[in-house]
Amino acid sequence: MSGKGAPERTGLDGSGLEVVIVAGTWHETITEALIAGAQRTLEAAGATHRLIRVAGSFELPVVAKAALEAGADAVVALGVIIRGGTPHFEFVSSAATDGLTRVALDTGKPVGFGVLTLDDEEQGIERSGLPGSKEDKGAEAADAALRTALTLRELRA
């Protein structure tokens, strides 16, 4: 976990943007902190947003695509995948990452990537934006989605 070199996340005007946060339900403490960080960022920018919960990270791409096709300007995808003793971690991590990338490319709309792939729960707590955390990946994913939506808006104007 570096966090070094991250852009400053201030001064965005997201008014007029509709953003959907799509979040898994696994690892509730970490996930709820990611959601809170994303919501704070979207509210500070003045973007309209709503939350949709899905079972897990594997389900993020299909729901993200549906939200974008239904008119959302951007999606913030949040999930937590913790390595276990089987190849399941690699399969779910790859499917979520590849699926969300495909959704962004197929729809031409941004997907803020806030899926944490972790070796243990402690890494997730350090990245979740909880008090004392070193990073706030929910806020970072929302910021990335907003910045990309604003850039696309400017390019298409």
Wavefront OBJ file of the C-alpha trace (Angstrom):
o trace
v 0.000 0.000 0.000
v 1.712 3.084 -1.191
v -0.695 5.944 -1.508
v 2.299 8.061 -2.538
v 1.781 10.222 -5.595
v -2.013 10.229 -5.359
v -3.668 13.309 -6.884
v -5.279 15.872 -4.632
v -9.012 15.240 -4.421
v -10.567 18.673 -4.070
v -12.589 21.186 -5.995
v -14.605 18.927 -8.280
v -17.948 20.183 -9.559
v -20.006 17.088 -10.223
v -23.338 18.890 -10.347
v -25.546 17.438 -13.031
v -23.864 14.027 -12.862
v -25.775 10.940 -11.798
v -23.537 8.322 -10.203
v -24.488 4.860 -8.991
v -22.459 3.182 -6.281
v -22.584 -0.586 -6.735
v -21.246 -2.409 -3.687
v -20.872 -5.998 -2.600
v -22.013 -7.267 0.766
v -18.978 -9.293 1.880
v -16.753 -7.999 4.714
v -19.302 -5.535 6.008
v -17.065 -3.256 8.096
v -14.667 -2.610 5.223
v -17.407 -2.345 2.610
v -19.456 0.122 4.648
v -16.364 2.315 5.073
v -15.725 2.213 1.306
v -19.337 3.248 0.666
v -19.078 6.104 3.167
v -15.921 7.415 1.492
v -17.528 7.279 -1.948
v -20.665 9.020 -0.704
v -18.670 11.806 0.997
v -16.753 12.452 -2.209
v -19.860 12.496 -4.404
v -21.747 14.756 -2.001
v -18.828 17.185 -1.728
v -18.776 17.434 -5.525
v -22.542 17.967 -5.766
v -23.182 14.806 -7.796
v -26.484 12.968 -7.489
v -25.942 9.407 -6.326
v -27.630 6.266 -5.160
v -26.487 2.944 -3.749
v -27.232 -0.500 -5.125
v -26.072 -3.576 -3.206
v -25.072 -6.839 -4.887
v -24.137 -10.210 -3.429
v -20.406 -9.959 -4.059
v -17.644 -8.670 -6.298
v -18.405 -11.191 -9.043
v -21.807 -9.523 -9.545
v -20.446 -5.972 -9.826
v -19.930 -5.884 -13.632
v -23.427 -6.896 -14.715
v -25.130 -4.477 -12.322
v -22.670 -1.689 -13.191
v -23.490 -2.187 -16.861
v -27.237 -2.114 -16.193
v -26.880 1.122 -14.188
v -24.912 2.812 -16.957
v -27.308 1.601 -19.653
v -30.206 2.952 -17.562
v -28.710 6.435 -17.743
v -26.126 6.804 -14.986
v -23.168 8.973 -15.997
v -20.733 6.886 -13.946
v -20.536 3.955 -11.574
v -18.386 3.470 -8.498
v -17.817 -0.275 -8.030
v -16.885 -1.303 -4.489
v -16.016 -4.750 -3.229
v -13.709 -6.692 -0.957
v -11.978 -9.922 -1.959
v -9.693 -11.550 0.620
v -7.242 -14.281 -0.399
v -8.016 -17.713 0.953
v -6.465 -21.126 0.527
v -8.057 -21.887 -2.864
v -7.810 -20.375 -6.371
v -11.231 -18.718 -5.803
v -9.487 -15.400 -5.004
v -7.786 -15.257 -8.390
v -10.934 -16.211 -10.284
v -13.175 -13.638 -8.598
v -10.537 -10.881 -8.678
v -9.889 -11.432 -12.371
v -13.579 -11.660 -13.256
v -14.420 -8.454 -11.390
v -11.488 -6.518 -12.831
v -11.918 -7.726 -16.398
v -15.700 -7.376 -16.243
v -15.629 -3.810 -14.953
v -13.040 -2.821 -17.556
v -15.246 -4.289 -20.271
v -18.291 -2.444 -18.922
v -16.458 0.889 -19.097
v -15.229 0.251 -22.626
v -18.528 -1.162 -23.902
v -20.629 1.690 -22.488
v -18.104 4.487 -22.973
v -18.803 5.584 -19.397
v -16.522 5.565 -16.354
v -16.379 2.894 -13.713
v -14.505 3.933 -10.588
v -12.641 0.835 -9.425
v -12.864 0.364 -5.676
v -12.507 -3.402 -5.461
v -9.957 -4.262 -2.801
v -7.959 -7.437 -3.423
v -6.353 -8.295 -0.116
v -4.196 -10.855 1.612
v -5.973 -10.282 4.930
v -8.627 -8.185 6.632
v -6.053 -5.830 8.175
v -5.018 -4.625 4.695
v -8.651 -3.802 3.992
v -9.020 -1.800 7.166
v -5.895 0.195 6.253
v -7.360 1.038 2.827
v -11.038 1.505 3.729
v -11.129 5.049 5.059
v -11.971 4.020 8.614
v -10.566 6.288 11.340
v -6.809 5.725 11.399
v -6.708 4.186 7.901
v -3.838 5.162 5.639
v -6.018 5.279 2.520
v -9.647 5.787 1.506
v -10.182 3.678 -1.598
v -13.937 4.348 -1.710
v -13.271 8.087 -1.930
v -10.514 7.522 -4.490
v -12.779 5.390 -6.702
v -15.551 8.003 -6.577
v -13.076 10.766 -7.372
v -11.742 8.825 -10.365
v -15.263 8.184 -11.669
v -16.194 11.869 -11.323
v -13.004 13.124 -12.972
v -13.442 10.722 -15.870
v -17.119 11.628 -16.328
v -16.200 15.316 -16.387
v -13.402 14.703 -18.906
v -15.737 12.707 -21.146
v -18.375 15.441 -20.881
v -15.797 18.020 -22.003
v -14.567 15.852 -24.881
v -18.102 15.238 -26.152
v -19.210 18.873 -25.877
l 1 2 3 4 5 6 7 8 9 10 11 12 13 14 15 16 17 18 19 20 21 22 23 24 25 26 27 28 29 30 31 32 33 34 35 36 37 38 39 40 41 42 43 44 45 46 47 48 49 50 51 52 53 54 55 56 57 58 59 60 61 62 63 64 65 66 67 68 69 70 71 72 73 74 75 76 77 78 79 80 81 82 83 84 85 86 87 88 89 90 91 92 93 94 95 96 97 98 99 100 101 102 103 104 105 106 107 108 109 110 111 112 113 114 115 116 117 118 119 120 121 122 123 124 125 126 127 128 129 130 131 132 133 134 135 136 137 138 139 140 141 142 143 144 145 146 147 148 149 150 151 152 153 154 155 156 157
